[in-house]
Amino acid sequence: MSELSNHKFKTILIGVAFSPNLKNNIFETMRMVDFFDSKMIIVHVGEKTKNKEDEIKELISGFSDDDEKTEVLWKEGDPVTTIIETAREKNADLIMLGAIPREDFVKFYIGSIARKITRNAHCSVLLLIKPSEDLRPCNHIVVNGLKDKKTRQTILDSFEVAQNLGAQKLTIVEEISSQEVKVVVEDDQSLLKNTIVKEELSKKEDLRVQHILNDVSTDLKTGILIKTQSIFGKRGYSIGHYAKVVAADLLIMNAPNRTTFLDRIFLHDLEHILSELPTDVLIMR
């Protein structure tokens, strides 16, 4: 592994249920652990049985000869509280949650449970909507570039993630609220003014992001096509729609803010993402 591979996610925790997608979820986690040279912790919240234990052992058999690299925990209690507390106790850097689209398990994990874990976890959370037994290339990553105190670190971290996952393209999306334009289009003249204002706002946002990109080391940029994109619309919804249209393999977003007022605003934005996940989503802390 390179020097870049073990900085961000040293311990990765996966919350599993015994759904038809158990194998895919665990295989995705094992690959992430390989990419980041991490420790893997598998947590099942529910009854422990001999059959379940044997199934887990079979899935991870041969993964690592190092017993300290993999840990399987069986817990009882509320799934949200248990996963969050276990992640904190084990100093996890990343929680992974996976589901198959259009099955009841999606509503269970990618519904309210995923939202609560995303809001309250101390670490990053990766939501998988299309886990696979086989390796899926991560070619294109979309990252939020909204004006927020957390954005700079999210963008810097996204390049490390991109390098470890072998991404070839990274697009930073600057979401601009349509309310910032403040020009009502009624005729050709107002349309022209509207266009000019949008261009000025786009240039301003692009300059802000370029300042952040200047702080990214050359090594982390190597081999990655970097693009910035301004979009106008409702925050959360707009970037989610963009990620879906360009068929991004991963969408990276800031974690929710902790202050009450900003938290409510951001979680409202994030709800657009969580309600209809456009692709795999990494909430970065």
N, C-alpha and C positions, 0 to 999 in steps of 0.2 A: 504494500500500500504506500501511497505517497505521503508526504508530510501534511498534505491538506486533508487527509482522509479521516482523522480521528479527533478533530477539534470540536465540532458543533454537537454531535450526537454520540456521546460515549456510552450511554446506557439507553436502550430502546425497549419500551414496554408495550406489549400487545394484549389488549383485552379480547378474549375469545369466547364464543358460544359454540355449541356443537351443532352448527348449521351445516347444510350441504357445502358451504364454502370454507369450512374450517381449514382444509388443506391449502387452498389458495392463499388464505390470509397468513398462515404460518410461513408458507414459502416466500411470500412477499416480504415478510419481516426478516427472514433469514438472509435474503438478498440485501436488504437495507443494512443489516448488521455486517455483512461482508463489505459493502461499499464504504461504510464509515468505520470499519474495524472496531465494532462496538460489542457490548455485552447485551444479551437478549434475555428479557424476563417475560414469560408467558403467564398471564393471570386469567383463571377461569373463576367467575363468580357464580357459585352454585354447588350442587352436590358432587362430591368426588366418588367415582365408582371405579372398579377394576377395569372395566371396558374402556372408560374414558381415559384412564391413566395409560393403558396399553396403547390406545390410539395416538395419544400425544407422543409417547416414547417412540412409536414407529415412525411418525412424521419427522421427528428431529434426529432420528438415528443417523449417525454418520456425518452430522453437520459439523461437529467440532470435537476434537479429542480433549479439549480443555474443559473440565467440569465447571470451572468458574466462569466460563463464557456464556453458559445457558442455565437458566433457573426457571422451574415451573412451580407456580404457587396456586393453591386451591383455597378460595376464600368464600365465606358466607356473608350475606348482608345485602345492602342496597348497592347495585352496580355502580352508580355514579360516585357515591361516597367512597366505596371500596377501591375503585380504580384510582381515583384522585389521591386518596391517602396512601395507597401502596406505591404510587409513582413518587410521591414525596419522600416516603420512608426509604425507598431504594435509590433516591437521587436520580431518577430517570430524567433524561434530557428530551425524550420524545415519546409520546403515546400514540400508538397506531390503532385505528378502529376500522374494520372492514365490513363490507356487506355486498350482497348481490342485489342489483337493481330489481325493483318490482317483485319483491317477496316480503313477507311479514317481518323478516329479520331487519330489513332496511328501516322500517318504521321504528323498530326497537332500538337500533344503535345509531342510525343516521338521523333519527328523529330527536325527541326530547333529550335522550341520554347524551347523544353527541353534542347537542347544544349546551347542556349543563356542564359537561366535561370541558368543552372548549372555553366556556366562560370562566371556569373556576380552577382549571389545572395550573400548576406553577410552571409548567414546561410547554414546549411546542406540541401540537396535535396534528397528526396526519390522518385524513379521512380518505379511505379507499373505496371508490364506487365500482371499480372494475378489477379486483384482484385476480391474478392469474398464476397458475401453476408454473407456466413458462415465463421466461424473462420478457418483459415488455420494454422496448427502448423508450427512453425519456428524451425525445428530441427537442421539444419546444416547451419552455417554461415561461409563464406569464406572471409578473410580479406587480403588486399594487405600488403606485408611485404617488399616492395622494399626500397632500400636505398635512403631515402629522409628525409629532416628535419621534415616533417609533420607526418611521419609514426609512430613514438613513440606515439604521442597523439591519432592518429587514432586507434592504437591497444588498448591503454588504454580505450578509449571510447567504443570500440567494445565489451568489456566485460560487460560494463554497459548495453549496448543495448541487449546483449545476455541474461543477467539475467532478464531483464524486459520482453523480448519476450519468455522466457522459453526455450531457445536453449539448446540442449544437447551436441552439438559438435561445436567446433570453429577451423578452419584450417587457419593458417597464411601461405600464399603463397609467397615465395621469388622468384620473377622473375629475372632470370639472362640472360642477352643478350648472344646469341651464339657467338657474336664477342669477348666476354671476354675470350673465350676458346683459340682462336688463334692457334689452332692445326688443320691442314688440314689432314683428314683421307685418306691415300693412300694405306696403307698396315696394316698388323697385329700389327706392332710395333707402328705406328702412332695412330692406334685405341686404343691401350693400354694407350699410353700417353694421348690421348684425354679423356679417361675414368678417369685416375688419376687426370688430371686437373679439370675435372667436380666435382669429389669427394672432392677435396681440396676447390674449390669455394663454394660447397654446405655446407661444414663444417664451412667455414668462415661466410657465410650468416646465418647459423643456430645459430652460437655463438652470432652474433649480435642481432638476434631476441630473443634469450634466455636472454640476458641482459635486454631487454625491459620487457620480461615476469616476470623477478624477481621483477619489480616495480609494478606489478599488485597485489592488495591486495588479501589475501586468500579468503575473503568473495565473491569477484567478480569471483573467479575461482571455487567456490564450485558448484559441480554438473555438471560441463562442462568438456567434454573430449577435451583436447587441443592437436593439432597436428601441426607440421611445415612441409612444403613441398617445396622443391626447384624444379623449372621448368625452362627449357632453351627454349628460343624463343623470339618472338617479344613482347615487353611490351604491355599490354592492351589486345592484342589478346590472348596471352598465358593464362592469368588468367581468361579471359572470357570463353575460351574453357574449362579450368579446372573446373570452376564453373558449366558449363553445363554438363560435363561428370559425375561429382559426384552428380548431381541433387541437388545443394545447394539451399536453400530457400531464401538466401539473400547474396549479394556480397557487401562488404563495401570497398570503395576506398577513397584515399586521394582526397581532393578538388584540382583543378588546382592551380598552383603557380601563383603569381601575376607579377613577373618580366618578362619582354618581352621575353627574350631568353628561359628561363626555361618554361615559359607559353606555348610557341609554341611547345616545345618538349612534355610536359605533355598532352596538348590538343590533340596532334596527337595520343598519347597513348590512351587517353580517348575516342577518336573517334571510336576506335575499339569496345569499350564497348557500346557506344551509338548507333552505326550503327546497331548492332544486339544484343540487350539486352539478356543475357543468362538466367537471372532470375531477381527478383526485385533487384534494385541497390540503395545503399545509398551512396551518395557523402558526406563525412564527413568534416565539418568545425568546 
